[in-house]
Amino acid sequence: MEVNTPPPYESRNEEQQDKPVTNDYVQNVVPSPCKNLLGTTGFALSLVALVVGWFPVVGWIVWVLGAIFSTIGIFRKPRSLAIAGACISFFWLIIFVLIFGVFMTAVVADGYANP
């Protein structure tokens, strides 16, 4: 495949040497996509929280960090991974509230049963 490039300055004829050198072979550069590192980090931590979330302290720390990073990432573009991370974190919030509610119900019921 042959590439059309302008001739070097020395190999130009007299007509071409009188004209300024211009570059007619400009390539379009595609800008790199915007990155939302906080949203991506929040999503990754939320996914890790799905696996590690059942371990008491480590799971809670990972879950809270994932929720915080995802929430901050929602306010930056692109938002897709940040929204997904926030949804996963919200799911874990519901699970934790349900588990805590069941646990507290059992504690209160045991307190009434054995005064």
N, C-alpha and C positions, 0 to 999 in steps of 0.2 A: 504494500500500500504506500503510495507516494504522498508526502505531505507538502503542501504548498507553503513555502516560507519566503519572506521577502529576501532579496539578495543582500549580501553584506555591503557596507558603504563603499568599499574600494572597488567592487565589481560592478558598480552602477555606471550607466552611460552618462554623457554630459547633460542630457535632458533631465535625467533622474537626479543628478547631483545638484542641480539648481533648485530642486524642490525639497522642502523639509522632509525628514524621515518620519513617516507615520506608520502606525501599526494597524493594518487592516485585518489582522488575524487575531483579534481579541477573542478570547474564549469566555464564555459565561461561567462564572464561578457560582456553584450552588452553596448558599450559606449553610453552615452547620445548624442542625435543629436546636432549639432552645432546650436546655436541660433543667429539670427540677430535681436537684439532688436531695432536698429535704423530703419531697414527696416519694421519691424512689426509696430513700432510706426508711421512711415510715412504712411503706408497703413491705419492704423486706423484713423489717422488725415485726410487723404484724403477722407475716407468714411464719417467722420463727416462733412467734408466740403461740401459733396453732399447735406446734409440736412441743414446745417447752412450757406452755402455759399451765400444765398440770403440776409442775413443780412449784411449791409455794412461793418462795422469795424470788428466785430467778425469773420465773414466768411472769410474775407481776411487774418486775422492773422492765423486762423486755416489752410487755404489753403497754405499760404506761409510756415508755419512750416511743414506741410505734404510734400510739395515739397522738402524742404531742407533735412528732415530726409530720405525721399525715395531716393533722389539723393546720399546721403552719403551711405545709405544701399545697393545701387547697387554695390558698390565696395567691399562688404563683402559677404561671403557665408553663408547660402543659399540666393539666390537673388530673388526668386519667388515673395514674398510679396512686396519687394522693387520695383520690376519692375511694379507690378500691381499698387502700390501707385503712382509711377512716371507717369504711363499712365493716371490715374485718374486726377492727378495734371495738366498734359499737356492738357487734355480735358478741365479743368477749365480755363486754360490760353487762349485757343482758344475762349471759351465762353466770357471771360472778354474782350478780344481784339475786338470781334464782337460787344458786347454791347457798349464798349467805342467808336468804330468807328461809330456805328449808332447814338449814342448820339452826338458826335462831328459833324457828318454830319447834324443833325437837328439844332445844334447851329449855324453852318456856314450858312446853308440855311436860317435860321431865320434872321441872320445878313444881308444877301443880300436882303431879302424880305422887311425888315424894317430898312432902313439906318438911 
